[in-house]
Amino acid sequence: MSEVAGHFDFIELGQAIMKAREQQRITREELAEELGISARHLQSIEKEGQYPSFQLFIQLVTMFHISVDQYIHSDSPTEKTTLR
């Protein structure tokens, strides 16, 4: 996730969420219904870089086991770890 003047670009993380969802063969509509949001809102998160609420963000990365370090600290070398 690149940082521009204090602004994080959420597009890469949104795409990771979409990829993980698709790998589990969950449709956007199914996931949106499970989360209590509109499919359009989920599409905006996945494809347009719209920021989700913090609660929704935590639900998505937890549900799909996405490590956010690589997106938040993209300029730092990352090491594989089991720490969360």
C-alpha positions in Angstrom: 0.0 0.0 0.0 1.7 3.2 -1.0 1.5 6.3 1.2 1.0 9.7 -0.5 1.0 12.7 1.9 -0.4 10.6 4.8 -2.9 8.9 2.5 -2.8 5.1 2.1 -3.8 3.6 -1.3 -6.2 0.8 -0.4 -6.4 -0.6 -3.9 -3.7 -3.3 -3.5 -5.3 -4.5 -0.2 -8.7 -4.4 -1.8 -7.5 -6.6 -4.6 -6.0 -9.1 -2.1 -9.4 -9.3 -0.5 -11.0 -9.9 -3.8 -8.5 -12.6 -4.8 -8.9 -14.4 -1.4 -12.7 -14.2 -1.8 -12.6 -15.7 -5.3 -10.2 -18.4 -4.2 -12.7 -19.5 -1.7 -15.4 -19.4 -4.4 -17.5 -16.9 -2.5 -19.5 -14.4 -4.7 -19.4 -10.7 -3.9 -23.1 -10.9 -3.3 -22.8 -13.8 -0.8 -20.0 -12.1 1.1 -21.8 -8.7 1.2 -24.9 -10.4 2.6 -22.9 -12.2 5.3 -21.2 -8.9 6.3 -24.4 -6.9 6.1 -23.2 -4.5 3.4 -24.2 -3.9 -0.2 -22.4 -5.7 -3.0 -21.7 -2.3 -4.5 -19.9 -1.2 -1.3 -17.8 -4.4 -1.4 -17.0 -3.8 -5.0 -15.8 -0.3 -4.2 -13.5 -1.7 -1.5 -12.1 -4.4 -3.8 -11.7 -2.5 -7.0 -11.7 1.2 -6.3 -9.7 1.5 -3.1 -12.5 2.7 -1.0 -11.7 2.5 2.7 -13.9 0.2 4.7 -14.8 1.0 8.3 -12.3 -0.3 10.8 -14.7 -3.0 11.9 -15.3 -4.2 8.3 -11.5 -4.0 7.6 -10.8 -6.3 10.6 -13.6 -8.7 9.6 -12.2 -9.0 6.0 -8.6 -9.5 6.8 -9.4 -11.9 9.6 -11.9 -13.9 7.5 -9.4 -14.3 4.7 -6.2 -14.6 6.8 -4.6 -11.6 5.0 -1.4 -10.2 6.6 -1.6 -6.4 6.2 2.1 -5.7 6.9 3.1 -6.0 3.3 0.6 -3.4 2.3 1.0 -0.9 5.2 4.8 -1.1 5.3 5.4 -1.7 1.6 8.7 0.2 1.6 10.2 -2.0 4.4 11.6 -5.5 3.8 9.2 -8.0 5.2 10.1 -11.2 7.0 7.8 -14.2 7.3 6.6 -14.6 10.8 3.8 -16.3 12.6 3.2 -13.3 14.9 0.0 -11.3 14.3 
